[in-house]
Amino acid sequence: MGIAGRFHDGQVAQVHVVGLEYEHAGATGTLVIRDEDGVELGRWPATDLYALHGRKDELRLGANGQPTGARVVVRGRVDVARVLATLPVLHAKRRQQAGREIRLAVTATVALAAVIGAYLYGVPLLASRIVGLVPPAWEQSLGETVARQMEASLGDSGGLEACDPDPDSLANRAIARFGAAVLEGSGSPFDLDIKVVKSEIPNAFALPGGQVFFFSALLDQAETQDEFAGVLAHEVGHVAHRHGMEQLISTAGTGALIGFILGDMTGISVAAGLGATIIDARFSRDAERQADAFAARAAERMDFNPAGLADLINRVGADDEFARALALLSTHPLTDDRKAALEILSQQRPTGLEPPFTATEWAAIRSMCGEPVAGTTPKTKSK
């Protein structure tokens, strides 16, 4: 009897104790499988053999053309060495398999590096160029979808409640007029829709298509017109530069690229990235600088101090760790260079202009949400 082994024919669960023999035939040969009685159970050409993954000191062989699951198992270091010495073709195939695995690992590493490179550089760069090709009507429709998802994520069952639902109220007319004046001359294709809504989170952000949300907790934190106007002008800057659309393209584009490489495109689309994009609405540093500069140019035409934006962000982040994590400081991080740039810009603004709001308008804006929402600290209101 040849080398001892166990044989699975791939058709029934029975395992045969067999002996393995090798018959030479020219340059190649044949592995002959016989049971304990010497009955031949199979003949596998050596050129069809291949090694399967097995335990230590175990050799598992399969063969092309055999039923799925058919295999021969040899155990023990000595017997495994005898089979490998008898079947040199296995050594060559093992080297080929190792080469394929190395090439696969290298390919996977290069693909991962390409994904990382695309995430850090390629997709954001393409997003800034692609956004100009997106039809404004399509972006506006997408922004409405984002708003619905945002309200479902952050609001109650009825969505976010407007502080003052009357568009013709003094406060809403003053805010709309200010937003239109800030956006004037930017070439933006959108009409602004600025909403002041009730929320315990002190934040503000702009959506694709011209929607801007200003949360009541942040309004309560604003002590001066400069702070309110600076934040609002900054958000209008994001609208003018279409940063929201740019970020959506970047987020969805990276997800689609990863899904393509991993072979899983389930749920990968622009819509799939909307919720996460809004909840974690961090723009790039370049986008934040662009919005700051936009607000500063607006301040040159309207008598408010763009550095008020920095003052409000600092105050919101100083309250507690919860505010720092969820509020304006998180979604619009204030770096030292941004703060310094805003202070320099504030020194360049002209003087003698009319402030953006009258005293009556500012009082109406400050009181449009009623009493401060729970969890916020009332601030002294400027006259």
DOSE-245174 format. One record per residue (C-alpha): residue in three letters; x, y, z. Coordinates in nm, 4 decimals. Layout:
{r "ALA" {X Y Z}}
...
This chain:
{r "MET" {0.0000 0.0000 0.0000}}
{r "GLY" {0.1262 0.3457 -0.0901}}
{r "ILE" {0.1333 0.6602 0.1194}}
{r "ALA" {-0.1569 0.6614 0.3664}}
{r "GLY" {-0.4295 0.9172 0.3192}}
{r "ARG" {-0.7991 0.9892 0.3407}}
{r "PHE" {-1.0145 1.0296 0.0313}}
{r "HIS" {-1.3379 1.2314 -0.0108}}
{r "ASP" {-1.5009 1.1678 -0.3465}}
{r "GLY" {-1.7132 1.4842 -0.3314}}
{r "GLN" {-2.0357 1.2905 -0.3865}}
{r "VAL" {-2.1103 1.1188 -0.0551}}
{r "ALA" {-2.0117 1.1963 0.3031}}
{r "GLN" {-1.8182 0.8711 0.3440}}
{r "VAL" {-1.4445 0.9085 0.3992}}
{r "HIS" {-1.2184 0.6347 0.2596}}
{r "VAL" {-0.8883 0.5301 0.4090}}
{r "VAL" {-0.6660 0.4975 0.1055}}
{r "GLY" {-0.3166 0.4451 -0.0167}}
{r "LEU" {-0.1669 0.6805 -0.2730}}
{r "GLU" {0.0568 0.5630 -0.5533}}
{r "TYR" {0.2272 0.7506 -0.8311}}
{r "GLU" {0.2534 0.6118 -1.1817}}
{r "HIS" {0.5077 0.7710 -1.4115}}
{r "ALA" {0.4021 0.8364 -1.7687}}
{r "GLY" {0.6481 1.0333 -1.9733}}
{r "ALA" {0.7219 1.3804 -1.8443}}
{r "THR" {0.4213 1.3719 -1.6115}}
{r "GLY" {0.2372 1.1061 -1.4183}}
{r "THR" {-0.0827 1.0047 -1.2419}}
{r "LEU" {-0.1840 0.9895 -0.8763}}
{r "VAL" {-0.3631 0.6574 -0.8185}}
{r "ILE" {-0.6015 0.6329 -0.5225}}
{r "ARG" {-0.6744 0.2821 -0.3841}}
{r "ASP" {-0.8763 0.1702 -0.0836}}
{r "GLU" {-0.7569 -0.0727 0.1813}}
{r "ASP" {-0.8591 -0.3652 -0.0385}}
{r "GLY" {-0.6593 -0.2340 -0.3332}}
{r "VAL" {-0.9673 -0.1248 -0.5268}}
{r "GLU" {-0.8924 0.1765 -0.7405}}
{r "LEU" {-1.1093 0.4748 -0.6426}}
{r "GLY" {-0.9601 0.7369 -0.8694}}
{r "ARG" {-0.6821 0.8367 -1.1057}}
{r "TRP" {-0.5839 1.2040 -1.0975}}
{r "PRO" {-0.3368 1.3305 -1.3601}}
{r "ALA" {-0.0493 1.5139 -1.1920}}
{r "THR" {-0.1010 1.8140 -1.4170}}
{r "ASP" {-0.4549 1.8522 -1.2773}}
{r "LEU" {-0.3477 1.8464 -0.9121}}
{r "TYR" {-0.3452 2.1520 -0.6897}}
{r "ALA" {-0.2939 2.2082 -0.3166}}
{r "LEU" {-0.5729 2.3290 -0.0893}}
{r "HIS" {-0.5345 2.5177 0.2370}}
{r "GLY" {-0.4864 2.2818 0.5292}}
{r "ARG" {-0.3586 2.2526 0.8824}}
{r "LYS" {0.0045 2.2355 0.9847}}
{r "ASP" {0.1729 1.9140 0.8719}}
{r "GLU" {-0.1252 1.8366 0.6504}}
{r "LEU" {-0.1510 1.8318 0.2729}}
{r "ARG" {-0.4871 1.8569 0.0989}}
{r "LEU" {-0.5018 1.7895 -0.2729}}
{r "GLY" {-0.7736 1.8636 -0.5245}}
{r "ALA" {-0.7836 1.8049 -0.8975}}
{r "ASN" {-0.9343 1.9855 -1.1918}}
{r "GLY" {-1.2267 1.8007 -1.3469}}
{r "GLN" {-1.3254 1.6274 -1.0224}}
{r "PRO" {-1.6527 1.6853 -0.8302}}
{r "THR" {-1.6654 1.9861 -0.6002}}
{r "GLY" {-1.5378 1.8765 -0.2600}}
{r "ALA" {-1.3322 1.5867 -0.3912}}
{r "ARG" {-0.9972 1.5854 -0.2135}}
{r "VAL" {-0.7164 1.3727 -0.0785}}
{r "VAL" {-0.5775 1.4457 0.2675}}
{r "VAL" {-0.2310 1.3379 0.3804}}
{r "ARG" {-0.1228 1.3947 0.7406}}
{r "GLY" {0.2165 1.3829 0.9055}}
{r "ARG" {0.5344 1.5666 0.8179}}
{r "VAL" {0.7065 1.2580 0.6737}}
{r "ASP" {0.4187 1.1542 0.4456}}
{r "VAL" {0.3594 1.5120 0.3316}}
{r "ALA" {0.7280 1.5424 0.2413}}
{r "ARG" {0.7101 1.2130 0.0472}}
{r "VAL" {0.4127 1.3340 -0.1580}}
{r "LEU" {0.5778 1.6671 -0.2337}}
{r "ALA" {0.8987 1.4896 -0.3357}}
{r "THR" {0.7008 1.2560 -0.5618}}
{r "LEU" {0.4942 1.5341 -0.7172}}
{r "PRO" {0.7334 1.8172 -0.8070}}
{r "VAL" {0.4522 1.9783 -1.0061}}
{r "LEU" {0.2994 2.0806 -0.6721}}
{r "HIS" {0.6091 2.2843 -0.5881}}
{r "ALA" {0.5754 2.4776 -0.9123}}
{r "LYS" {0.2055 2.5351 -0.8548}}
{r "ARG" {0.2702 2.6452 -0.4976}}
{r "ARG" {0.5226 2.8992 -0.6224}}
{r "GLN" {0.2700 3.0206 -0.8788}}
{r "GLN" {0.0011 3.0469 -0.6092}}
{r "ALA" {0.2372 3.2385 -0.3812}}
{r "GLY" {0.3172 3.4713 -0.6690}}
{r "ARG" {-0.0523 3.5279 -0.7352}}
{r "GLU" {-0.1129 3.6024 -0.3675}}
{r "ILE" {0.1745 3.8504 -0.3599}}
{r "ARG" {0.0483 4.0196 -0.6751}}
{r "LEU" {-0.3029 4.0315 -0.5284}}
{r "ALA" {-0.1704 4.1865 -0.2059}}
{r "VAL" {0.0288 4.4443 -0.4011}}
{r "THR" {-0.2730 4.5230 -0.6197}}
{r "ALA" {-0.4951 4.5610 -0.3134}}
{r "THR" {-0.2379 4.7887 -0.1478}}
{r "VAL" {-0.2098 5.0042 -0.4584}}
{r "ALA" {-0.5903 5.0168 -0.4871}}
{r "LEU" {-0.6208 5.1226 -0.1226}}
{r "ALA" {-0.3554 5.3887 -0.1732}}
{r "ALA" {-0.5467 5.5086 -0.4799}}
{r "VAL" {-0.8666 5.5324 -0.2758}}
{r "ILE" {-0.6898 5.7274 -0.0015}}
{r "GLY" {-0.5289 5.9547 -0.2582}}
{r "ALA" {-0.8621 6.0071 -0.4303}}
{r "TYR" {-1.0283 6.0851 -0.0971}}
{r "LEU" {-0.7612 6.3353 0.0049}}
{r "TYR" {-0.6928 6.4981 -0.3315}}
{r "GLY" {-0.8664 6.3617 -0.6393}}
{r "VAL" {-1.2349 6.3636 -0.5466}}
{r "PRO" {-1.2300 6.7055 -0.3722}}
{r "LEU" {-1.0453 6.8545 -0.6697}}
{r "LEU" {-1.2923 6.7070 -0.9160}}
{r "ALA" {-1.5857 6.8118 -0.6957}}
{r "SER" {-1.4846 7.1784 -0.7132}}
{r "ARG" {-1.4861 7.1554 -1.0933}}
{r "ILE" {-1.7921 6.9367 -1.1349}}
{r "VAL" {-2.0121 7.1567 -0.9174}}
{r "GLY" {-2.0153 7.4252 -1.1873}}
{r "LEU" {-2.1766 7.1748 -1.4247}}
{r "VAL" {-2.4643 7.0910 -1.1898}}
{r "PRO" {-2.7872 7.2642 -1.3029}}
{r "PRO" {-2.9076 7.5085 -1.0326}}
{r "ALA" {-3.2612 7.3636 -1.0431}}
{r "TRP" {-3.1223 7.0165 -0.9758}}
{r "GLU" {-2.9099 7.1463 -0.6867}}
{r "GLN" {-3.2097 7.3260 -0.5398}}
{r "SER" {-3.4174 7.0072 -0.5563}}
{r "LEU" {-3.1354 6.8142 -0.3946}}
{r "GLY" {-3.1122 7.0765 -0.1201}}
{r "GLU" {-3.4804 7.0258 -0.0437}}
{r "THR" {-3.4167 6.6527 -0.0084}}
{r "VAL" {-3.1271 6.7257 0.2250}}
{r "ALA" {-3.3488 6.9568 0.4313}}
{r "ARG" {-3.6081 6.6829 0.4760}}
{r "GLN" {-3.3438 6.4354 0.5868}}
{r "MET" {-3.1912 6.6929 0.8183}}
{r "GLU" {-3.5277 6.7691 0.9773}}
{r "ALA" {-3.5958 6.3981 1.0234}}
{r "SER" {-3.2566 6.3545 1.1902}}
{r "LEU" {-3.2498 6.6647 1.4090}}
{r "GLY" {-3.6139 6.7540 1.4560}}
{r "ASP" {-3.9105 6.5917 1.6222}}
{r "SER" {-4.1792 6.4068 1.4272}}
{r "GLY" {-4.3037 6.7367 1.2916}}
{r "GLY" {-3.9597 6.8517 1.1808}}
{r "LEU" {-3.7845 7.1684 1.2960}}
{r "GLU" {-4.0215 7.4385 1.4120}}
{r "ALA" {-3.9722 7.7866 1.2724}}
{r "CYS" {-3.9361 8.0532 1.5389}}
{r "ASP" {-4.1528 8.2913 1.3380}}
{r "PRO" {-4.3528 8.1213 1.0592}}
{r "ASP" {-4.4782 8.4554 0.9217}}
{r "PRO" {-4.2540 8.5502 0.6256}}
{r "ASP" {-4.3868 8.9069 0.6402}}
{r "SER" {-4.2947 8.9646 1.0036}}
{r "LEU" {-4.0495 9.2444 1.0798}}
{r "ALA" {-3.7758 8.9998 1.1837}}
{r "ASN" {-3.8076 8.7723 0.8790}}
{r "ARG" {-3.8226 9.0664 0.6359}}
{r "ALA" {-3.5107 9.2162 0.7930}}
{r "ILE" {-3.3214 8.8864 0.7717}}
{r "ALA" {-3.4328 8.8285 0.4111}}
{r "ARG" {-3.3267 9.1794 0.3148}}
{r "PHE" {-2.9878 9.1330 0.4807}}
{r "GLY" {-2.9310 8.7977 0.3078}}
{r "ALA" {-3.0228 8.9386 -0.0331}}
{r "ALA" {-2.7869 9.2336 0.0192}}
{r "VAL" {-2.5025 9.0033 0.1183}}
{r "LEU" {-2.5605 8.7768 -0.1840}}
{r "GLU" {-2.5921 9.0715 -0.4250}}
{r "GLY" {-2.3239 9.0824 -0.6918}}
{r "SER" {-2.2035 8.7267 -0.6260}}
{r "GLY" {-2.3550 8.5854 -0.9445}}
{r "SER" {-2.5312 8.3144 -0.7455}}
{r "PRO" {-2.8257 8.1541 -0.9295}}
{r "PHE" {-3.0136 8.0921 -0.6041}}
{r "ASP" {-3.2672 8.2868 -0.4026}}
{r "LEU" {-3.1930 8.2594 -0.0331}}
{r "ASP" {-3.4368 8.0914 0.2037}}
{r "ILE" {-3.3174 8.1724 0.5566}}
{r "LYS" {-3.4962 7.9987 0.8425}}
{r "VAL" {-3.4509 8.0650 1.2137}}
{r "VAL" {-3.5644 7.7445 1.3853}}
{r "LYS" {-3.6005 7.6227 1.7413}}
{r "SER" {-3.3219 7.3970 1.8567}}
{r "GLU" {-3.1096 7.3426 2.1654}}
{r "ILE" {-2.7986 7.3049 1.9499}}
{r "PRO" {-2.6199 7.6368 1.8867}}
{r "ASN" {-2.5429 7.6020 1.5187}}
{r "ALA" {-2.6039 7.7382 1.1694}}
{r "PHE" {-2.5402 7.5895 0.8263}}
{r "ALA" {-2.6162 7.6308 0.4577}}
{r "LEU" {-2.7617 7.3629 0.2297}}
{r "PRO" {-2.7254 7.3196 -0.1459}}
{r "GLY" {-2.9612 7.5387 -0.3415}}
{r "GLY" {-2.9827 7.8442 -0.1121}}
{r "GLN" {-3.1358 7.7226 0.2150}}
{r "VAL" {-2.9784 7.8524 0.5364}}
{r "PHE" {-3.0724 7.7341 0.8859}}
{r "PHE" {-2.9948 7.9429 1.1947}}
{r "PHE" {-3.0723 7.7688 1.5259}}
{r "SER" {-3.2422 7.9564 1.8090}}
{r "ALA" {-2.9800 7.8518 2.0648}}
{r "LEU" {-2.7143 8.0265 1.8559}}
{r "LEU" {-2.9311 8.3366 1.8158}}
{r "ASP" {-2.9647 8.3504 2.1945}}
{r "GLN" {-2.5842 8.3367 2.2249}}
{r "ALA" {-2.5377 8.6306 1.9849}}
{r "GLU" {-2.4841 8.9468 2.1877}}
{r "THR" {-2.4439 9.1947 1.9025}}
{r "GLN" {-2.5523 9.2565 1.5451}}
{r "ASP" {-2.1898 9.1952 1.4394}}
{r "GLU" {-2.1976 8.8378 1.5687}}
{r "PHE" {-2.5330 8.7523 1.4118}}
{r "ALA" {-2.4487 8.9276 1.0837}}
{r "GLY" {-2.1011 8.7703 1.0670}}
{r "VAL" {-2.2323 8.4143 1.1025}}
{r "LEU" {-2.5214 8.4716 0.8625}}
{r "ALA" {-2.2960 8.6321 0.5989}}
{r "HIS" {-2.0536 8.3431 0.6363}}
{r "GLU" {-2.3322 8.0915 0.5650}}
{r "VAL" {-2.4466 8.2967 0.2657}}
{r "GLY" {-2.0860 8.2713 0.1462}}
{r "HIS" {-2.1179 7.8931 0.1475}}
{r "VAL" {-2.4298 7.9281 -0.0691}}
{r "ALA" {-2.2589 8.1653 -0.3119}}
{r "HIS" {-1.9596 7.9319 -0.3532}}
{r "ARG" {-2.1861 7.6235 -0.3679}}
{r "HIS" {-1.9812 7.4528 -0.0988}}
{r "GLY" {-2.2722 7.2289 0.0069}}
{r "MET" {-2.3049 7.0826 -0.3417}}
{r "GLU" {-1.9292 7.0487 -0.3678}}
{r "GLN" {-1.9174 6.8540 -0.0427}}
{r "LEU" {-2.2019 6.6242 -0.1471}}
{r "ILE" {-2.0228 6.5430 -0.4724}}
{r "SER" {-1.7021 6.4756 -0.2808}}
{r "THR" {-1.8736 6.2554 -0.0200}}
{r "ALA" {-2.0823 6.0535 -0.2656}}
{r "GLY" {-1.7988 6.0324 -0.5170}}
{r "THR" {-1.5565 5.8827 -0.2647}}
{r "GLY" {-1.8199 5.6350 -0.1458}}
{r "ALA" {-1.8912 5.5263 -0.4998}}
{r "LEU" {-1.5200 5.4810 -0.5701}}
{r "ILE" {-1.4722 5.2627 -0.2611}}
{r "GLY" {-1.7844 5.0634 -0.3475}}
{r "PHE" {-1.6590 5.0060 -0.7000}}
{r "ILE" {-1.3193 4.8785 -0.5838}}
{r "LEU" {-1.4696 4.6565 -0.3126}}
{r "GLY" {-1.7381 4.5300 -0.5485}}
{r "ASP" {-2.0241 4.6494 -0.3279}}
{r "MET" {-2.2326 4.9291 -0.4754}}
{r "THR" {-2.5281 4.8707 -0.2408}}
{r "GLY" {-2.6680 5.2033 -0.1239}}
{r "ILE" {-2.3875 5.4033 -0.2810}}
{r "SER" {-2.5400 5.7118 -0.4388}}
{r "VAL" {-2.5642 6.0833 -0.3839}}
{r "ALA" {-2.8697 6.0298 -0.1645}}
{r "ALA" {-2.6813 5.7838 0.0548}}
{r "GLY" {-2.4391 6.0554 0.1618}}
{r "LEU" {-2.6890 6.3256 0.2441}}
{r "GLY" {-2.7659 6.2491 0.6077}}
{r "ALA" {-2.4048 6.2070 0.7163}}
{r "THR" {-2.3025 6.5165 0.5242}}
{r "ILE" {-2.5530 6.7322 0.7071}}
{r "ILE" {-2.4976 6.5903 1.0550}}
{r "ASP" {-2.1209 6.6250 1.0095}}
{r "ALA" {-2.1201 6.9406 0.7997}}
{r "ARG" {-1.7518 7.0218 0.8127}}
{r "PHE" {-1.6331 7.2134 0.5116}}
{r "SER" {-1.2700 7.2150 0.4074}}
{r "ARG" {-1.0350 7.4823 0.5356}}
{r "ASP" {-1.0326 7.6420 0.1914}}
{r "ALA" {-1.4133 7.6545 0.1913}}
{r "GLU" {-1.4182 7.8142 0.5366}}
{r "ARG" {-1.1631 8.0749 0.4283}}
{r "GLN" {-1.3668 8.1491 0.1173}}
{r "ALA" {-1.6818 8.1967 0.3248}}
{r "ASP" {-1.4903 8.4197 0.5695}}
{r "ALA" {-1.3603 8.6340 0.2856}}
{r "PHE" {-1.7092 8.6546 0.1375}}
{r "ALA" {-1.8463 8.7746 0.4720}}
{r "ALA" {-1.5665 9.0319 0.4970}}
{r "ARG" {-1.6486 9.1728 0.1529}}
{r "ALA" {-2.0104 9.2010 0.2607}}
{r "ALA" {-1.8943 9.3855 0.5730}}
{r "GLU" {-1.7212 9.6400 0.3488}}
{r "ARG" {-2.0607 9.7284 0.2057}}
{r "MET" {-2.2596 9.6940 0.5274}}
{r "ASP" {-2.1565 9.8267 0.8648}}
{r "PHE" {-2.0825 9.5124 1.0638}}
{r "ASN" {-1.7621 9.3611 1.1968}}
{r "PRO" {-1.6747 9.0208 1.0405}}
{r "ALA" {-1.4678 8.9344 1.3485}}
{r "GLY" {-1.7984 8.8934 1.5336}}
{r "LEU" {-1.8091 8.5468 1.3776}}
{r "ALA" {-1.4945 8.4509 1.5693}}
{r "ASP" {-1.6296 8.5999 1.8919}}
{r "LEU" {-1.9500 8.3946 1.8705}}
{r "ILE" {-1.7701 8.0707 1.7857}}
{r "ASN" {-1.5350 8.1183 2.0803}}
{r "ARG" {-1.8236 8.1843 2.3176}}
{r "VAL" {-2.0251 7.8826 2.2018}}
{r "GLY" {-1.7280 7.6487 2.2395}}
{r "ALA" {-1.6432 7.7800 2.5860}}
{r "ASP" {-1.9724 7.6649 2.7425}}
{r "ASP" {-1.9122 7.2904 2.7807}}
{r "GLU" {-1.7904 6.9794 2.6019}}
{r "PHE" {-2.1385 6.8993 2.4703}}
{r "ALA" {-2.1634 7.2390 2.3033}}
{r "ARG" {-1.8129 7.2048 2.1677}}
{r "ALA" {-1.8977 6.8666 2.0122}}
{r "LEU" {-2.2309 6.9572 1.8525}}
{r "ALA" {-2.2267 7.3281 1.7967}}
{r "LEU" {-2.0773 7.5857 1.5680}}
{r "LEU" {-1.7222 7.5253 1.6894}}
{r "SER" {-1.7402 7.1633 1.5680}}
{r "THR" {-1.8876 7.2228 1.2238}}
{r "HIS" {-1.6950 7.5470 1.1625}}
{r "PRO" {-1.3656 7.4937 1.3492}}
{r "LEU" {-1.1965 7.8218 1.4336}}
{r "THR" {-0.8235 7.7905 1.3735}}
{r "ASP" {-0.5771 8.0538 1.4853}}
{r "ASP" {-0.5086 8.1612 1.1273}}
{r "ARG" {-0.8825 8.2037 1.0578}}
{r "LYS" {-0.9256 8.4132 1.3701}}
{r "ALA" {-0.6264 8.6309 1.2834}}
{r "ALA" {-0.7480 8.6754 0.9261}}
{r "LEU" {-1.0936 8.7805 1.0460}}
{r "GLU" {-0.9434 9.0355 1.2837}}
{r "ILE" {-0.7306 9.1805 1.0020}}
{r "LEU" {-1.0340 9.1989 0.7740}}
{r "SER" {-1.2327 9.3733 1.0460}}
{r "GLN" {-0.9710 9.6499 1.0601}}
{r "GLN" {-1.0122 9.7140 0.6865}}
{r "ARG" {-1.3859 9.7808 0.6876}}
{r "PRO" {-1.5027 10.1370 0.6217}}
{r "THR" {-1.6772 10.3452 0.8829}}
{r "GLY" {-1.9835 10.5677 0.8763}}
{r "LEU" {-2.2157 10.3159 0.7087}}
{r "GLU" {-2.5625 10.2313 0.8317}}
{r "PRO" {-2.5720 9.9089 1.0359}}
{r "PRO" {-2.7388 9.6099 0.8669}}
{r "PHE" {-3.0400 9.6235 1.1004}}
{r "THR" {-3.2229 9.9040 1.2693}}
{r "ALA" {-3.2611 9.8932 1.6462}}
{r "THR" {-3.6245 9.7902 1.6027}}
{r "GLU" {-3.5353 9.5136 1.3559}}
{r "TRP" {-3.2596 9.3801 1.5781}}
{r "ALA" {-3.4933 9.3746 1.8770}}
{r "ALA" {-3.7491 9.1818 1.6691}}
{r "ILE" {-3.4843 8.9319 1.5574}}
{r "ARG" {-3.3592 8.8807 1.9127}}
{r "SER" {-3.7093 8.8073 2.0366}}
{r "MET" {-3.8449 8.6094 1.7415}}
{r "CYS" {-3.7898 8.2743 1.9169}}
{r "GLY" {-3.9396 8.3853 2.2458}}
{r "GLU" {-3.7702 8.2700 2.5642}}
{r "PRO" {-3.4315 8.0953 2.5281}}
{r "VAL" {-3.4681 7.7201 2.4769}}
{r "ALA" {-3.3793 7.4819 2.7570}}
{r "GLY" {-3.0098 7.4145 2.7980}}
{r "THR" {-2.8888 7.7554 2.6830}}
{r "THR" {-2.7632 8.0423 2.8937}}
{r "PRO" {-2.9395 8.3778 2.8448}}
{r "LYS" {-2.7061 8.6540 2.7340}}
{r "THR" {-2.7345 9.0257 2.7803}}
{r "LYS" {-2.9054 9.1695 2.4761}}
{r "SER" {-2.7495 9.4771 2.3206}}
{r "LYS" {-2.9645 9.7819 2.2674}}
